[in-house]
Amino acid sequence: MGQPAIVVEEVDEHGPHADGLQSPYGFINYFLNTDRKQWPSAPGTAFMHNGNGLNMVYVDPENELVAVVRWIDNNAVDGFLKRLIAAVAEKS
């Protein structure tokens, strides 16, 4: 058998870091929030994978949170994240 196509350790190491080509992009199309311009309501450590029609996988290590969302309007993402993070913090 061959090696796996994606080695988890490499994705963990390189994923949530800018690739140098364009600041919001990371390895394998991670969208980064390092400067908090993308989603001001989310921490700078958060990142996201986006697909067509804005299907997204939001990963927020600081708040121990992962959210999978389909068909959300791009202009509604930050408001959604603000409410999501507040709801999780309220339950803690």
N, CA and C of each residue as an Amber inpcrd file, in Angstrom:
protein
   276
   0.8340000  -1.1860000   0.0000000   0.0000000   0.0000000   0.0000000
   0.8770000   1.2460000   0.0000000   0.3640000   2.2870000  -0.6630000
   1.0800000   3.5560000  -0.7010000   0.7980000   4.3850000   0.5240000
   1.4860000   5.4940000   0.6210000   1.2730000   6.4060000   1.7400000
  -0.0270000   7.1770000   1.5390000  -0.6420000   7.6390000   2.6330000
  -1.8690000   8.4330000   2.4930000  -1.5910000   9.7300000   1.7370000
  -2.6090000  10.2200000   1.0290000  -2.4620000  11.4390000   0.2370000
  -2.2180000  12.6580000   1.1180000  -2.8340000  12.6970000   2.2800000
  -2.6520000  13.8160000   3.2040000  -2.1560000  13.2610000   4.5280000
  -1.0520000  13.7660000   4.9740000  -0.4890000  13.3470000   6.2540000
  -0.9810000  14.3520000   7.2990000  -1.7250000  13.8660000   8.2680000
  -2.3770000  14.7290000   9.2520000  -1.3860000  15.6590000   9.9410000
  -0.2300000  15.1600000  10.3150000   0.7470000  15.9910000  11.0030000
   1.1660000  17.1710000  10.1360000   1.3290000  16.9460000   8.8260000
   1.7250000  18.0250000   7.9300000   0.6160000  19.0570000   7.7890000
  -0.6180000  18.6130000   7.7090000  -1.7380000  19.5450000   7.6240000
  -1.8200000  20.3570000   8.9040000  -1.6820000  19.7070000  10.0560000
  -1.7180000  20.4220000  11.3320000  -0.5980000  21.4490000  11.4240000
   0.5730000  21.0870000  10.9240000   1.7310000  21.9730000  11.0160000
   1.6210000  23.1560000  10.0600000   1.1750000  22.9050000   8.8300000
   1.1950000  23.9330000   7.8010000  -0.1580000  24.5950000   7.5640000
  -1.2430000  23.9400000   7.9150000  -2.5730000  24.4080000   7.5730000
  -2.9070000  25.8220000   7.9780000  -2.9200000  26.1190000   9.2470000
  -3.3750000  27.4530000   9.6510000  -2.2790000  28.5140000   9.6310000
  -1.5020000  28.5560000   8.5470000  -0.4460000  29.5490000   8.3920000
  -0.4980000  30.0980000   6.9670000  -0.2450000  31.3840000   6.8080000
  -0.2650000  32.0050000   5.4880000   0.7580000  31.3450000   4.5750000
   0.3920000  31.2120000   3.2970000   1.3020000  30.5710000   2.3550000
   2.1920000  31.5680000   1.6170000   2.0090000  32.8670000   1.8790000
   2.8530000  33.8830000   1.2800000   2.3430000  34.4110000  -0.0490000
   1.3990000  33.7270000  -0.6900000   0.8770000  34.1780000  -1.9720000
  -0.1980000  35.2430000  -1.8140000  -1.1010000  35.0050000  -0.9050000
  -2.1740000  35.9570000  -0.6290000  -2.5330000  35.7720000   0.8370000
  -2.5290000  36.8470000   1.6060000  -2.6030000  36.7520000   3.0610000
  -3.7520000  35.9210000   3.6260000  -4.9910000  35.9380000   3.0820000
  -6.0030000  35.1190000   3.7580000  -5.9490000  33.6320000   3.4050000
  -5.0550000  33.2270000   2.4940000  -4.9820000  31.8200000   2.1170000
  -3.9030000  31.1030000   2.8920000  -4.1990000  29.9060000   3.3210000
  -3.2100000  29.0520000   3.9400000  -3.0710000  27.7850000   3.1180000
  -2.3520000  26.8260000   3.6340000  -2.1290000  25.5390000   2.9850000
  -3.4680000  24.8400000   2.7310000  -3.6510000  24.2880000   1.5580000
  -4.8660000  23.5930000   1.1380000  -6.1110000  24.4640000   1.3190000
  -6.0280000  25.7160000   0.9080000  -7.1560000  26.6540000   0.9470000
  -7.7550000  26.8660000   2.3350000  -6.9320000  26.8840000   3.3350000
  -7.3740000  27.3720000   4.6320000  -7.5640000  28.8740000   4.4480000
  -8.6500000  29.4230000   4.9110000  -8.8410000  30.8650000   4.9210000
  -8.5850000  31.3190000   6.3470000  -7.6000000  32.1770000   6.5010000
  -7.1210000  32.5620000   7.8260000  -7.7720000  33.8550000   8.2940000
  -7.8080000  34.0210000   9.6050000  -8.3750000  35.2240000  10.2140000
  -7.3240000  35.9400000  11.0570000  -6.0740000  35.7520000  10.6930000
  -4.9570000  36.2580000  11.4880000  -5.0830000  37.7360000  11.8090000
  -5.4670000  38.5440000  10.8300000  -5.5740000  39.9840000  11.0590000
  -6.9900000  40.4090000  11.4800000  -7.8820000  39.4460000  11.5960000
  -9.2760000  39.6420000  12.0100000 -10.0490000  40.5750000  11.0650000
  -9.6080000  40.6590000   9.8220000 -10.3390000  41.4380000   8.8230000
 -11.4560000  40.6080000   8.2010000 -11.2210000  39.3140000   8.0160000
 -12.2250000  38.4410000   7.4110000 -13.4740000  38.3630000   8.2820000
 -13.2700000  38.0480000   9.5550000 -14.3740000  37.8630000  10.5030000
 -13.9730000  38.5400000  11.8160000 -14.2570000  39.8280000  11.9550000
 -13.8440000  40.5720000  13.1510000 -14.3730000  39.9860000  14.4610000
 -15.4930000  39.2880000  14.4200000 -16.0770000  38.7280000  15.6420000
 -15.3980000  37.4440000  16.0940000 -14.5740000  36.8690000  15.2430000
 -13.8870000  35.6090000  15.5590000 -12.4370000  35.9010000  15.9550000
 -11.8420000  35.0160000  16.7500000 -10.4480000  35.2270000  17.1370000
  -9.5000000  35.0850000  15.9450000  -8.3220000  35.6580000  16.0750000
  -7.3170000  35.5870000  15.0200000  -6.7900000  34.1920000  14.7750000
  -7.0300000  33.2820000  15.6910000  -6.5780000  31.8940000  15.5320000
  -7.5720000  31.0480000  14.7380000  -8.7560000  31.5910000  14.4610000
  -9.7800000  30.8380000  13.7220000  -9.4110000  30.7540000  12.2440000
  -9.8660000  29.6850000  11.6020000  -9.6840000  29.5450000  10.1620000
 -10.8720000  28.8070000   9.5910000 -10.9670000  28.8060000   8.2690000
 -12.1500000  28.2440000   7.6290000 -11.7700000  27.6220000   6.2920000
 -12.5210000  26.6070000   5.9220000 -12.4730000  26.0420000   4.5780000
 -13.7810000  26.4520000   3.9240000 -13.7120000  27.0320000   2.7310000
 -14.9200000  27.4860000   2.0410000 -15.1030000  26.7360000   0.7380000
 -16.3710000  26.5050000   0.3880000 -16.7030000  25.8840000  -0.8800000
 -17.7240000  26.7130000  -1.6250000 -18.0750000  26.2770000  -2.7920000
 -19.0220000  26.9810000  -3.6490000 -20.3700000  27.1440000  -2.9620000
 -21.0190000  28.2960000  -3.1800000 -22.3050000  28.5590000  -2.5350000
 -22.1250000  28.9050000  -1.0810000 -20.9500000  29.1720000  -0.6940000
 -20.4340000  29.3400000   0.6560000 -20.8950000  28.2420000   1.5950000
 -20.3770000  27.0820000   1.3100000 -20.3860000  25.9810000   2.2570000
 -19.0900000  26.1540000   3.0290000 -19.1650000  26.1330000   4.3430000
 -17.9580000  26.4160000   5.1220000 -17.7800000  25.4530000   6.2800000
 -16.5190000  25.2340000   6.5990000 -16.1360000  24.5180000   7.8120000
 -15.3110000  25.5200000   8.6130000 -15.8760000  25.9870000   9.7030000
 -15.2430000  26.9820000  10.5650000 -14.5580000  26.2400000  11.7040000
 -13.2830000  26.5470000  11.9550000 -12.5040000  25.9160000  13.0200000
 -11.9710000  27.0170000  13.9230000 -12.2910000  26.9020000  15.2020000
 -11.9370000  27.9200000  16.1840000 -11.2730000  27.2160000  17.3720000
  -9.9370000  27.0130000  17.2990000  -9.2460000  26.3070000  18.3800000
  -9.3720000  27.0130000  19.7310000  -9.4020000  28.3260000  19.7240000
  -9.4720000  29.0980000  20.9670000 -10.7550000  28.8030000  21.7480000
 -11.8510000  28.6400000  21.0370000 -13.1430000  28.3670000  21.6710000
 -13.5430000  26.8940000  21.5950000 -12.5970000  26.0410000  21.1500000
 -12.8430000  24.6020000  21.0060000 -14.1300000  24.3530000  20.2210000
 -14.1920000  24.9420000  19.0240000 -15.4210000  24.9650000  18.2560000
 -15.1670000  24.6300000  16.7950000 -16.0160000  23.7740000  16.2330000
 -16.0410000  23.4860000  14.7970000 -17.4920000  23.5910000  14.3580000
 -17.7320000  24.3230000  13.2620000 -19.0890000  24.4600000  12.7360000
 -19.0690000  24.2110000  11.2330000 -20.0130000  23.4070000  10.7580000
 -20.1780000  23.1570000   9.3320000 -21.4850000  23.8170000   8.9250000
 -21.4030000  24.7260000   7.9540000 -22.5590000  25.5270000   7.5500000
 -22.6780000  25.4790000   6.0330000 -23.9140000  25.3490000   5.5450000
 -24.1470000  25.3230000   4.1020000 -25.0190000  26.4920000   3.6890000
 -24.7090000  27.0290000   2.5190000 -25.5190000  28.0420000   1.8550000
 -25.7680000  29.2830000   2.6990000 -24.7370000  29.7580000   3.3540000
 -24.8360000  31.0100000   4.1010000 -24.3330000  32.1390000   3.1990000
 -24.9930000  33.2610000   3.2500000 -24.5640000  34.4220000   2.4790000
 -23.2380000  34.9240000   3.0520000 -22.3060000  35.2290000   2.1930000
 -20.9780000  35.6670000   2.6260000 -21.0490000  36.8640000   3.5690000
 -21.9900000  37.7710000   3.3410000 -22.1320000  38.9520000   4.1980000
 -22.7050000  38.6150000   5.5690000 -23.2360000  37.4260000   5.7440000
 -23.8390000  37.0260000   7.0140000 -22.8800000  36.2200000   7.8960000
 -21.7110000  35.8650000   7.3810000 -20.8010000  34.9650000   8.1100000
 -20.3580000  35.5660000   9.4370000 -19.8900000  36.8110000   9.4440000
 -19.3820000  37.3820000  10.6980000 -20.4780000  37.4750000  11.7530000
 -21.6800000  37.8690000  11.3600000 -22.7940000  37.9230000  12.3110000
 -23.1350000  36.5530000  12.8600000 -23.1040000  35.5370000  12.0010000
 -23.3370000  34.1620000  12.4440000 -22.2770000  33.7510000  13.4590000
 -21.0070000  34.0260000  13.1410000 -19.9240000  33.6370000  14.0450000
 -20.0270000  34.3620000  15.3820000 -20.3990000  35.6250000  15.3470000
 -20.5730000  36.3940000  16.5860000 -21.6220000  35.7360000  17.4840000
 -22.7680000  35.3700000  16.8940000 -23.8430000  34.7290000  17.6710000
 -23.4510000  33.3290000  18.1310000 -22.7500000  32.5810000  17.2780000
 -22.3090000  31.2300000  17.6250000 -21.3380000  31.2590000  18.8000000
 -20.3350000  32.1130000  18.7160000 -19.3310000  32.1960000  19.7760000
 -19.9670000  32.6530000  21.0900000 -20.8940000  33.6060000  21.0110000
 -21.5980000  34.0770000  22.2170000 -22.4340000  32.9600000  22.8280000
 -23.1080000  32.1660000  21.9900000 -23.9430000  31.0740000  22.4940000
 -23.1050000  30.0000000  23.1690000 -21.9420000  29.6910000  22.6030000
 -21.0600000  28.6830000  23.2010000 -20.4890000  29.2080000  24.5140000
 -20.0890000  30.4690000  24.5420000 -19.5300000  31.0680000  25.7650000
 -20.5830000  31.1000000  26.8740000 -21.8290000  31.3460000  26.4850000
 -22.9330000  31.3870000  27.4500000 -23.1440000  30.0330000  28.1190000
 -22.9140000  28.9440000  27.3750000 -23.1090000  27.5810000  27.8920000
 -21.9440000  27.1130000  28.7430000 -20.7900000  27.8010000  28.6500000
 -19.5940000  27.3680000  29.3840000 -19.6560000  27.7410000  30.8400000
